[in-house]
Amino acid sequence: MMESAISQKLGGVFSASKPFVEFLTQSKWASRMGSADICDFVVGTPHEQAIPEYVEAIRKASVPLRPDWFGYKVNDPQAREIAAEALRQRVGAAFENEDLFLTNGASSALIIALSAILDPGDEVIFLSPPWFFYESMINFTHGNAIQVKVDPQSFDIDVEAVASAITPRTRAIIVNSPNNPTGKIYPPKTLDRLAEVLTTASEKFGKAIYLISDESYNRLVFDERKFSSPTAHYPNSFLIYSYAKALLTPGQRLGYIAISPTMNERAKLRRAVQLTQYNLYAFPDAVHLHALCEIEPLIFDLDRLQRRRDLMAKALLEQGYELQIPEGAWYLLPKTPIPDDVEFAEILAAQDVYVLPGSIIELPGYLRICLTANDEMVQRSLPVFESAIKSFTGKKTVPLATA
Ligand SMILES: Cc1ncc(COP(=O)(O)O)c(C=O)c1O
């Protein structure tokens, strides 16, 4: 018998993200994506024109001024200074330029962080519902992924559950705030309590437990809330950032990993991150780095996103859906009126409204609605959401809105 053409380990390593990847590639949505007829709420990709200043910056940076214009730009000092200065302003901590490593997106930055600190079998805690790829990334970097559920009512971190999940093999926890998919911004009190738990456990087991803070959405904060970086609460932290969220440019790969200035053995970790980055070739494009000075401060119209959140959340609540108002990021997370979220998503899809069934993100009984759809799609979808819920409840009910 012929051996399988693919690695046997793939099934195990990537099994956690398989439902999402299959949805992306094999679902009905996959065959309709890009069609003008559909209302597309599935993933955070743009459905309106890019920020003009972004387009202009990229256009300018695409014209070579020197022979080495498109050459390797690994950790270009000028680009590092621009990104690190913006980070210092935003987070208020004394990151040095050499703490920051620009990468081709937050996902590469996450893999670098995990690769730099994990030995085979080390445990990494991730919070559920998670971003799709955390578990696969932990497995891929030879760690053991340990799932801890957030509080189901508030979506806050269940710090006591985290404490119970820590073992002598725990090496890191991934925290994502503002959160995809819940929209939760973890409050300073929770982060302080988490820091206490991590510090106590690190001391008990005689080795640092790292906090990997995925802050890809840290500029997408609503209602003039304050975002508190988890890295400001705990010394042994990595900060992960993506430019794709504030700019709404996920096809343009740019992000970074920054080592907290309070990190123990910071110099050693800088070298580990650098070595890992080179081995993964996880570098950003030269054009992006030439444009960084102009694109760093840009952000798409957050007020418009907030208006869209408000309009859609209000309409769905009036129609009888239960949902919490997200504090940041760009997702709405209504409960489905029936337990089977896949079936409910199919009912919407039959009328050209596409959302992500919650089961795919470990949240059965919910739908994830991505607010990067445009306003016209939102308007067109509302009667479909209404008729779908009515077909199960028969009449409108107005539940109490939760904060
Ligand atoms: C929470 C979270 N982290 C990381 C990423 C990956 O970001 P990037 O596209 O920069 O790799 C995403 C993208 O959707 C995300 O939602």
The ligand as an SDF file (V2000), in Angstrom:
LIG
                    3D

 16 16  0  0  0  0  0  0  0  0999 V2000
   -7.2870   38.0510   17.6630 C   0  0  0  0  0  0  0  0  0  0  0  0
   -6.4850   37.9870   16.4120 C   0  0  0  0  0  0  0  0  0  0  0  0
   -5.1650   37.7730   16.5110 N   0  0  0  0  0  0  0  0  0  0  0  0
   -4.3890   37.6920   15.4190 C   0  0  0  0  0  0  0  0  0  0  0  0
   -4.9190   37.8420   14.1620 C   0  0  0  0  0  0  0  0  0  0  0  0
   -4.0060   37.7360   12.9600 C   0  0  0  0  0  0  0  0  0  0  0  0
   -3.6050   38.9940   12.5280 O   0  0  0  0  0  0  0  0  0  0  0  0
   -2.7130   39.1550   11.2140 P   0  0  0  0  0  0  0  0  0  0  0  0
   -3.6450   39.1960   10.0600 O   0  0  0  0  0  0  0  0  0  0  0  0
   -1.9590   40.4380   11.4080 O   0  0  0  0  0  0  0  0  0  0  0  0
   -1.8000   37.9800   11.1520 O   0  0  0  0  0  0  0  0  0  0  0  0
   -6.2880   38.0690   14.0100 C   0  0  0  0  0  0  0  0  0  0  0  0
   -6.8860   38.1840   12.6620 C   0  0  0  0  0  0  0  0  0  0  0  0
   -8.0460   37.9970   12.4530 O   0  0  0  0  0  0  0  0  0  0  0  0
   -7.0910   38.1460   15.1760 C   0  0  0  0  0  0  0  0  0  0  0  0
   -8.4060   38.3600   15.0840 O   0  0  0  0  0  0  0  0  0  0  0  0
  1  2  1  0
  2  3  1  0
  2 15  2  0
  3  4  2  0
  4  5  1  0
  5  6  1  0
  5 12  2  0
  6  7  1  0
  7  8  1  0
  8  9  2  0
  8 10  1  0
  8 11  1  0
 12 13  1  0
 12 15  1  0
 13 14  2  0
 15 16  1  0
M  END
$$$$
